[in-house]
Amino acid sequence: ITDIEDAAVHARKAFAVKGRVPKVGVMGGSYGGYSTLYAMTRFAGAYDAGVASVGMSNLITFLNNTAPYRRHLRISEYGDPVKDREALIELSPITHINRVKGPLLIIQGLNDPRVPAGEAVQMQEIMKSKGLASELMIYADEGHGAGKRDNRAGQLAHTISFFQKHLK
């Protein structure tokens, strides 16, 4: 998981021009969305802005609320919410939310059976309550990622605009 931070360090060094270190963004969907949330919280400051799509913000609530048919598989992959509670808390982006330094765009489908919309909502609510820069886009007609062409185009346009604004 420390590769998340290592990638930012490498990008800053590799793309520096005449000693000027570039701003670096991070984005991803599903497990990549989780990784983005973790990058922006646990490794705060490594990235200047992030766009997380359908990512888990709290591994305990994710495991408790994902569709029942998926729960057993995810517990075998991530850990048991009871037996592995402390590790799951430590690995949850929401645990490290006080570290956030850069703006975050959170994208979620309302009908997602894999990563429930509550994962995005709880992250956004805490970010907002702490005065941290964040935006939440929920697609009422989508599930785990944007499948409809108009939604994909809108999501991509908003992502580009977000990064243009925050990475200049």
Summary of the structure (lengths in Angstrom):
residues: 168
radius of gyration: 15.9
end to end distance: 27.4
largest distance: 53.4
contacts: 556
relative contact order: 0.16
helix: 50%
strand: 14%
